[in-house]
Amino acid sequence: MEFVLTRRQVARGARPDAEVANKLYLIKNVSTLHATYQVRLLLYRAISEDKKLIVDVPKHCQLSGPLASLVKENRHHLQIVKS
């Protein structure tokens, strides 16, 4: 994982929308979900803390190719829920 710094050399970060026991929840209301820095950084946190990242998206949401690969590689720590 390559960490990105802002223009003023401050590390970027991401926070989940909710954190319950051993699960991190991220709620996205998008038509297409990509493997963004936010998703990858929260996945890194979930793996390092042995938690599960659950991304909640609308039923009509499409997953990008890189995100689908990321889900397949990390299925024990990343779950996409369409509701």
C-alpha positions as a printed Julia matrix, in Angstrom:
83×3 Matrix{Float64}:
   0.0     0.0     0.0
   1.4     3.35   -1.02
   0.37    6.2     1.25
  -0.42    9.51   -0.4
   0.45   12.88    1.05
  -1.46   16.09    0.47
   0.07   19.24   -0.97
   1.28   20.21    2.5
   2.82   16.77    3.17
   0.05   15.55    5.49
  -0.95   11.9     5.24
  -4.44   11.32    3.88
  -6.83    9.18    5.85
 -10.28    7.63    5.74
 -12.87    6.8     8.37
 -15.72    4.32    8.11
 -19.31    5.5     8.52
 -19.77    3.06   11.41
 -17.64    0.67   13.42
 -19.29   -2.17   15.32
 -17.28   -4.91   17.06
 -15.13   -6.45   14.33
 -16.86   -4.77   11.36
 -16.24   -1.49    9.55
 -19.2    -0.1     7.57
 -18.91    2.21    4.58
 -22.14    3.48    3.01
 -21.92    4.72   -0.59
 -24.82    6.01   -2.7
 -23.28    5.71   -6.17
 -24.2     4.19   -9.52
 -20.69    2.79  -10.09
 -18.28    1.93   -7.29
 -14.56    2.04   -8.0
 -11.56    0.86   -5.99
 -10.97    4.35   -4.59
  -8.25    5.35   -2.17
 -10.91    5.44    0.58
 -11.98    1.84   -0.05
  -8.39    0.58   -0.34
  -7.26    2.41    2.81
 -10.21    1.09    4.85
  -9.54   -2.41    3.5
  -5.9    -2.09    4.6
  -7.12   -1.11    8.08
  -9.58   -4.02    8.15
  -6.85   -6.49    7.21
  -4.32   -5.11    9.7
  -6.88   -5.14   12.55
  -8.41   -8.49   11.45
 -11.83   -6.9    10.85
 -14.31   -7.01    7.97
 -15.1    -4.03    5.76
 -18.72   -4.0     4.64
 -19.56   -1.57    1.84
 -23.29   -0.88    1.49
 -24.37    0.3    -1.98
 -27.74    0.63   -3.82
 -29.12   -2.4    -5.69
 -28.45   -0.84   -9.09
 -24.77   -0.12   -8.34
 -22.18   -1.54  -10.74
 -18.71   -2.59   -9.53
 -15.63   -1.58  -11.5
 -13.26   -4.29  -12.73
 -10.42   -3.45  -10.3
 -12.88   -3.4    -7.38
 -14.31   -6.79   -8.35
 -10.75   -8.18   -8.38
 -10.09   -6.58   -4.99
 -13.22   -8.22   -3.55
 -12.21  -11.6    -4.97
  -8.67  -11.35   -3.53
  -9.85  -10.19   -0.09
 -13.18  -11.93    0.38
 -12.49  -12.63    4.07
 -12.08   -8.92    4.81
 -14.24   -7.16    2.18
 -17.94   -7.6     1.46
 -20.19   -5.58   -0.88
 -23.84   -5.49    0.2
 -26.48   -4.27   -2.26
 -29.58   -3.0    -0.47
